[in-house]
Amino acid sequence: MAQIFHPSTNTISKVSIFVAVLFLATLLWLLAAFQRSAYVTEVGVPRTQPIPFSHKHHVSGIGIDCRYCHTTVEESAFAGIPPTKTCMNCHSQIWADSPMLAAVRESFRTDRSIEWTRVHNMPDFVFFNHSIHVKQGVGCVTCHGRVDEMPLVWREQSLHMEWCLECHREPERFVRPREFVFSMDWKPPIDQIALGRQLVQQFNIQKAQLTDCSICHH
């Protein structure tokens, strides 16, 4: 029987398969890179707010503690968005007539909340509790970055599951003494691992359970 295909067809087939596999691999790599890009994660992208509130000014400049505004961070899942009354505790006396703060005064007068733009927002299928992390020695900076240096707040971390698991698998790399949880400029010692292991034991952190799916996905 005569040969139907020319011998060169074998080479063409091999090249075609190689090109197809290379194309699919490149496509998957591009999709993964896109998923981790700032366009998707919004890491490092300052978020505009209805009022130009500067954490750098209020935290670093004036020295206001995180808990003054985020009042529930130590006792509930949600850190808390400060009500307008918290702003007016100071701004009824300081910059009381500033045009920049007109929306704050209007909110206080009408009792209508200011619609702040969420910067850190977990998906509905993820359970995250601020109070648990605070009690276990996870500092604000670990997740939120140096907020005291941000005129406008941005995401410091991607909030992807792989980032969460990095800490859950090795909490000794990240935990700190509880008295420094709200410190913006705390520096870990040279041997953070040794300190971390001691704190993991002291805080009774159950490493074996931290990677269980039910921890974050109820």
C-alpha positions as a Markdown table, in Angstrom:
| # | Residue | x | y | z |
|---|---|---|---|---|
| 1 | Met | 0.0 | 0.0 | 0.0 |
| 2 | Ala | 1.3 | 3.4 | -1.0 |
| 3 | Gln | 2.3 | 5.8 | 1.8 |
| 4 | Ile | -0.5 | 8.3 | 2.3 |
| 5 | Phe | 1.5 | 11.0 | 4.2 |
| 6 | His | 4.9 | 12.4 | 3.4 |
| 7 | Pro | 7.6 | 11.6 | 6.0 |
| 8 | Ser | 7.9 | 15.3 | 6.8 |
| 9 | Thr | 4.4 | 15.0 | 8.4 |
| 10 | Asn | 6.0 | 13.3 | 11.4 |
| 11 | Thr | 8.2 | 16.3 | 12.1 |
| 12 | Ile | 5.3 | 18.7 | 11.6 |
| 13 | Ser | 3.1 | 16.7 | 14.0 |
| 14 | Lys | 5.9 | 16.7 | 16.7 |
| 15 | Val | 6.4 | 20.5 | 16.2 |
| 16 | Ser | 2.7 | 21.1 | 16.4 |
| 17 | Ile | 2.3 | 19.2 | 19.6 |
| 18 | Phe | 5.3 | 21.0 | 21.1 |
| 19 | Val | 3.9 | 24.4 | 20.1 |
| 20 | Ala | 0.5 | 23.5 | 21.5 |
| 21 | Val | 1.9 | 22.5 | 24.8 |
| 22 | Leu | 4.1 | 25.6 | 24.9 |
| 23 | Phe | 1.1 | 27.8 | 24.1 |
| 24 | Leu | -1.0 | 26.2 | 26.9 |
| 25 | Ala | 1.8 | 26.5 | 29.4 |
| 26 | Thr | 2.4 | 30.1 | 28.5 |
| 27 | Leu | -1.3 | 30.9 | 28.7 |
| 28 | Leu | -1.5 | 29.3 | 32.2 |
| 29 | Trp | 1.6 | 31.3 | 33.3 |
| 30 | Leu | 0.1 | 34.5 | 32.0 |
| 31 | Leu | -3.2 | 33.8 | 33.8 |
| 32 | Ala | -1.3 | 33.1 | 37.1 |
| 33 | Ala | 0.7 | 36.3 | 36.7 |
| 34 | Phe | -2.4 | 38.3 | 36.0 |
| 35 | Gln | -4.1 | 36.8 | 39.1 |
| 36 | Arg | -1.2 | 38.0 | 41.2 |
| 37 | Ser | -0.8 | 41.4 | 39.5 |
| 38 | Ala | -1.7 | 44.6 | 41.3 |
| 39 | Tyr | -4.6 | 45.1 | 38.8 |
| 40 | Val | -6.3 | 42.1 | 40.5 |
| 41 | Thr | -4.9 | 42.2 | 44.0 |
| 42 | Glu | -4.7 | 46.0 | 44.3 |
| 43 | Val | -1.5 | 45.6 | 46.2 |
| 44 | Gly | 0.3 | 49.0 | 46.5 |
| 45 | Val | -2.7 | 50.8 | 44.9 |
| 46 | Pro | -3.8 | 53.7 | 47.1 |
| 47 | Arg | -7.6 | 53.8 | 47.5 |
| 48 | Thr | -9.3 | 57.1 | 47.3 |
| 49 | Gln | -11.7 | 57.9 | 50.1 |
| 50 | Pro | -14.7 | 60.3 | 50.3 |
| 51 | Ile | -12.7 | 62.4 | 52.8 |
| 52 | Pro | -8.9 | 62.7 | 52.4 |
| 53 | Phe | -8.0 | 60.9 | 55.7 |
| 54 | Ser | -4.3 | 60.4 | 56.2 |
| 55 | His | -3.2 | 57.5 | 58.5 |
| 56 | Lys | 0.3 | 58.9 | 58.3 |
| 57 | His | -0.8 | 62.2 | 59.8 |
| 58 | His | -3.0 | 60.7 | 62.5 |
| 59 | Val | -0.9 | 57.7 | 63.5 |
| 60 | Ser | 2.7 | 58.8 | 62.9 |
| 61 | Gly | 2.2 | 62.5 | 63.2 |
| 62 | Ile | -0.2 | 62.7 | 66.1 |
| 63 | Gly | 0.4 | 59.3 | 67.6 |
| 64 | Ile | -3.2 | 58.0 | 67.7 |
| 65 | Asp | -3.4 | 54.3 | 68.6 |
| 66 | Cys | -5.1 | 52.0 | 66.2 |
| 67 | Arg | -7.7 | 51.0 | 68.8 |
| 68 | Tyr | -9.0 | 54.5 | 69.2 |
| 69 | Cys | -10.7 | 54.3 | 65.9 |
| 70 | His | -10.8 | 50.5 | 65.4 |
| 71 | Thr | -12.5 | 49.9 | 68.7 |
| 72 | Thr | -13.5 | 46.2 | 68.3 |
| 73 | Val | -10.3 | 44.8 | 66.9 |
| 74 | Glu | -9.4 | 43.1 | 70.2 |
| 75 | Glu | -12.8 | 41.5 | 70.8 |
| 76 | Ser | -14.6 | 40.7 | 67.5 |
| 77 | Ala | -14.1 | 39.4 | 64.0 |
| 78 | Phe | -14.4 | 42.9 | 62.5 |
| 79 | Ala | -11.9 | 45.6 | 63.4 |
| 80 | Gly | -14.6 | 48.3 | 63.2 |
| 81 | Ile | -15.0 | 51.4 | 61.1 |
| 82 | Pro | -15.0 | 54.5 | 63.4 |
| 83 | Pro | -18.3 | 56.4 | 63.6 |
| 84 | Thr | -18.4 | 60.1 | 62.7 |
| 85 | Lys | -18.6 | 60.9 | 66.4 |
| 86 | Thr | -15.1 | 59.5 | 66.8 |
| 87 | Cys | -13.8 | 62.0 | 64.2 |
| 88 | Met | -15.8 | 64.9 | 65.9 |
| 89 | Asn | -14.2 | 64.2 | 69.3 |
| 90 | Cys | -11.3 | 66.1 | 67.9 |
| 91 | His | -12.7 | 68.0 | 64.9 |
| 92 | Ser | -15.4 | 69.8 | 66.9 |
| 93 | Gln | -12.4 | 71.7 | 68.3 |
| 94 | Ile | -9.6 | 71.3 | 65.7 |
| 95 | Trp | -10.1 | 72.4 | 62.1 |
| 96 | Ala | -13.7 | 72.7 | 63.0 |
| 97 | Asp | -14.5 | 75.0 | 60.1 |
| 98 | Ser | -12.2 | 73.4 | 57.5 |
| 99 | Pro | -13.9 | 72.9 | 54.1 |
| 100 | Met | -12.1 | 69.6 | 53.8 |
| 101 | Leu | -14.1 | 68.3 | 56.7 |
| 102 | Ala | -17.5 | 69.5 | 55.5 |
| 103 | Ala | -18.6 | 66.0 | 54.8 |
| 104 | Val | -17.7 | 64.9 | 58.3 |
| 105 | Arg | -19.8 | 67.7 | 59.8 |
| 106 | Glu | -22.7 | 66.9 | 57.5 |
| 107 | Ser | -22.5 | 63.2 | 58.5 |
| 108 | Phe | -22.6 | 64.2 | 62.2 |
| 109 | Arg | -25.4 | 66.6 | 61.7 |
| 110 | Thr | -27.6 | 64.2 | 59.7 |
| 111 | Asp | -26.5 | 61.0 | 61.5 |
| 112 | Arg | -25.7 | 59.4 | 58.1 |
| 113 | Ser | -22.6 | 57.3 | 58.0 |
| 114 | Ile | -19.7 | 58.2 | 55.8 |
| 115 | Glu | -19.4 | 55.6 | 53.0 |
| 116 | Trp | -15.7 | 54.7 | 53.4 |
| 117 | Thr | -14.0 | 52.6 | 50.7 |
| 118 | Arg | -13.0 | 49.1 | 51.9 |
| 119 | Val | -9.4 | 48.4 | 51.4 |
| 120 | His | -9.1 | 45.0 | 52.9 |
| 121 | Asn | -12.2 | 42.9 | 52.1 |
| 122 | Met | -12.2 | 39.1 | 52.3 |
| 123 | Pro | -14.5 | 37.0 | 50.1 |
| 124 | Asp | -17.8 | 35.8 | 51.7 |
| 125 | Phe | -16.5 | 32.2 | 51.8 |
| 126 | Val | -13.6 | 33.1 | 54.0 |
| 127 | Phe | -13.9 | 33.5 | 57.8 |
| 128 | Phe | -11.4 | 35.9 | 59.3 |
| 129 | Asn | -11.4 | 37.0 | 62.9 |
| 130 | His | -9.3 | 40.0 | 64.0 |
| 131 | Ser | -9.5 | 39.3 | 67.7 |
| 132 | Ile | -8.0 | 35.8 | 67.4 |
| 133 | His | -5.0 | 37.1 | 65.4 |
| 134 | Val | -4.4 | 40.0 | 67.8 |
| 135 | Lys | -4.5 | 37.6 | 70.9 |
| 136 | Gln | -2.1 | 35.2 | 69.2 |
| 137 | Gly | 0.5 | 37.9 | 68.7 |
| 138 | Val | 0.0 | 38.9 | 65.0 |
| 139 | Gly | 0.9 | 42.5 | 64.6 |
| 140 | Cys | -1.1 | 45.0 | 62.5 |
| 141 | Val | 1.9 | 45.6 | 60.4 |
| 142 | Thr | 2.1 | 41.9 | 59.4 |
| 143 | Cys | -1.1 | 42.1 | 57.4 |
| 144 | His | -1.6 | 45.9 | 56.8 |
| 145 | Gly | 1.9 | 47.1 | 56.4 |
| 146 | Arg | 3.3 | 50.4 | 57.7 |
| 147 | Val | -0.1 | 52.1 | 57.9 |
| 148 | Asp | 1.6 | 54.9 | 59.8 |
| 149 | Glu | 3.5 | 55.8 | 56.6 |
| 150 | Met | 0.5 | 55.8 | 54.3 |
| 151 | Pro | -1.2 | 59.1 | 53.4 |
| 152 | Leu | -3.8 | 57.0 | 51.6 |
| 153 | Val | -4.1 | 53.4 | 52.6 |
| 154 | Trp | -3.4 | 50.6 | 50.1 |
| 155 | Arg | -3.2 | 46.8 | 50.4 |
| 156 | Glu | 0.2 | 45.6 | 51.5 |
| 157 | Gln | -0.6 | 41.9 | 50.9 |
| 158 | Ser | -2.5 | 40.0 | 48.2 |
| 159 | Leu | -4.9 | 38.3 | 50.7 |
| 160 | His | -4.6 | 35.2 | 48.6 |
| 161 | Met | -4.9 | 31.8 | 50.3 |
| 162 | Glu | -1.2 | 31.1 | 49.7 |
| 163 | Trp | -0.3 | 34.2 | 51.6 |
| 164 | Cys | -2.5 | 33.2 | 54.6 |
| 165 | Leu | -1.0 | 29.6 | 54.6 |
| 166 | Glu | 2.5 | 31.1 | 54.7 |
| 167 | Cys | 1.8 | 32.3 | 58.2 |
| 168 | His | -0.5 | 29.4 | 59.2 |
| 169 | Arg | 2.2 | 26.8 | 58.3 |
| 170 | Glu | 5.0 | 28.7 | 60.1 |
| 171 | Pro | 3.5 | 31.1 | 62.7 |
| 172 | Glu | 6.8 | 31.3 | 64.5 |
| 173 | Arg | 8.1 | 33.5 | 61.7 |
| 174 | Phe | 5.5 | 36.1 | 62.3 |
| 175 | Val | 4.2 | 36.2 | 65.9 |
| 176 | Arg | 5.4 | 38.9 | 68.3 |
| 177 | Pro | 4.8 | 39.6 | 72.0 |
| 178 | Arg | 1.3 | 40.8 | 72.6 |
| 179 | Glu | 2.4 | 44.2 | 74.0 |
| 180 | Phe | 3.8 | 45.0 | 70.5 |
| 181 | Val | 0.9 | 43.9 | 68.4 |
| 182 | Phe | -0.2 | 47.5 | 67.8 |
| 183 | Ser | 3.4 | 48.9 | 67.5 |
| 184 | Met | 4.2 | 50.1 | 64.0 |
| 185 | Asp | 8.0 | 50.2 | 64.4 |
| 186 | Trp | 8.6 | 47.0 | 66.4 |
| 187 | Lys | 11.6 | 45.1 | 65.0 |
| 188 | Pro | 11.9 | 41.4 | 65.5 |
| 189 | Pro | 15.1 | 40.1 | 67.2 |
| 190 | Ile | 17.9 | 38.6 | 65.3 |
| 191 | Asp | 16.6 | 35.1 | 66.2 |
| 192 | Gln | 12.9 | 35.6 | 65.4 |
| 193 | Ile | 12.4 | 31.8 | 65.0 |
| 194 | Ala | 13.6 | 31.1 | 68.6 |
| 195 | Leu | 11.3 | 33.9 | 70.0 |
| 196 | Gly | 8.5 | 32.7 | 67.7 |
| 197 | Arg | 8.7 | 29.1 | 68.9 |
| 198 | Gln | 8.5 | 30.3 | 72.5 |
| 199 | Leu | 5.5 | 32.5 | 71.7 |
| 200 | Val | 3.7 | 29.7 | 69.8 |
| 201 | Gln | 4.0 | 27.5 | 72.9 |
| 202 | Gln | 3.1 | 30.4 | 75.2 |
| 203 | Phe | 0.0 | 31.4 | 73.2 |
| 204 | Asn | -1.0 | 27.7 | 72.8 |
| 205 | Ile | -1.1 | 28.0 | 69.0 |
| 206 | Gln | -2.0 | 24.7 | 67.5 |
| 207 | Lys | 0.1 | 24.5 | 64.4 |
| 208 | Ala | -1.4 | 21.1 | 63.3 |
| 209 | Gln | -4.9 | 22.6 | 63.1 |
| 210 | Leu | -4.0 | 25.9 | 61.3 |
| 211 | Thr | -3.9 | 24.4 | 57.9 |
| 212 | Asp | -7.3 | 22.6 | 58.3 |
| 213 | Cys | -9.8 | 23.9 | 55.7 |
| 214 | Ser | -12.4 | 24.4 | 58.4 |
| 215 | Ile | -10.3 | 27.0 | 60.1 |
| 216 | Cys | -11.0 | 29.6 | 57.4 |
| 217 | His | -13.9 | 28.0 | 55.5 |
| 218 | His | -16.8 | 27.2 | 57.8 |
